[in-house]
Amino acid sequence: MTGTVAALIASSFIAGPAGADAPRPCALERTDAHHSEGLDTWNSAYPRPRETLRAVMVFLSFPDSRPEVRTSELAADHFPATSDFFARSSYGRFRLEAEPLRDWIEMPAASTAYRIERDWAPDRRARYLRDAVDAADAEVDFRDYDVVYFVADPDAPGVDSDATKVVNFDRPLTADGARLRRIVTVFEQHPPDRNVLAHETGHVFDLPDLYHRPVDGKADWDTYVGDWDMMGSQFGLAPEPFAWHKWKLGWITDAQVGCVDKTGEGTWSLQPLAAPPTDRALRSTRLVVIRTGADSALAVEARGRSGNDRDACTEGVLVYRVRAGTSSGDGPIEVLDGHPGSGACDTTSVYPPLADAPLGVGERLTVPEDGVTISVTSRAPDNTWTIRVERR
């Protein structure tokens, strides 16, 4: 979940691996949509998660409550689990190094004074963040860090566990000469929601919310992508980021993307997305993209029970639609159900109708509006899936 603080504070196809720039016809252009799924260029306002980024974790207490939990326990709620999640997802290409402070830093006002809540009033949120930066400034040199986490005392009476989010500033805050463009505000209970910090950190890297927020807040939130990708639900059974997101972040190279233009078709072998980075896997195709419009494409990848997807409900070939012009939270990615009318893992899936969305061997998915059919022709003993893409 992301938020914004107002200015008051702030042609042909390529089958399998090819040249580094070969799939670029399938790279949707980045648009003005918030967290656009376009990936032809990188938005330089965000840190790109390659190699190593440093994060500081600041623990905030309040004068109306004495913390009941140690800062070391709260740090252990999130690290090294979050760093390990990204290390697996990036095939070792990215490391998030977290440096938690040892001591609590007291805020100048009572927790109840900030009126913390999910849909926070901008002026109150602005006050909270300004106070937090000022309070921490004596202990933290913000110039040393790429990511900032402010973790509130979970037992303070005014802390709302539903309010965790990344706050983006219209005008950056300045501290120690560093320009802070965004801060992760953590209000989680102890222990926290599963993968919640991986989800919020994804926003720091320009990834969108993939869940659907109902108008009344009471209907299903996970109708767009279900369990697939932690930017949908941090509780998902298969939280591995979509191959599209890995391509966007630089964890999948152009040479690992098969590209189909408006007339092309072909056959590809797909390595499961979460499979560990063996020499062969690093050279293998992880994503096939079928361009369907100026700002839309179909994406095809294989999902299996390994790595971050070890608890996945089903395995197979997953197909989803990507829209570069659709904003975060409005459905920039939608999983296409390979088995409409059925579901799976009723007691554990966040959205059972999409838990069995992947295609198995001998199955196919036709997308009539795009004239595209994706067929799964085989699965090898090493779990490589072979697919066929046809266009009429």
Secondary structure, 3 states (H helix, E strand, C coil): CEEEECCCCCCCCECCCCCCCCCHHHCCCCCCCCCCCCCCCCCCCCCCCCEEEEEEEEEEEECCECCCCCHHHHHHHHCCHHHHHHHHHCCCCEEEEEEECCCCEECCCCHHHHCCCCCCCHHHHHHHHHHHHHHHCCCCCHHHCCEEEEEECCCCCCCCHHHCEEEEEEEEEEECCEEEEEEEEECCCCCCCCCHHHHHHHHHCCCCCCCCCCCCCCCCCCCCCCCECCCCCCCCCECCCCHHHHHHHCCCCHHHEEEECCCCCEEEEECECCCCCCHHHHHCCCEEEEEEECCEEEEEEEECCCHHHCCCCCCEEEEEEEECCCCCCCCCEEEECCCCCCCCCCCCCCCHHHHCCCECCCCEEEEHHHCEEEEEEEECCCCCEEEEEEEC
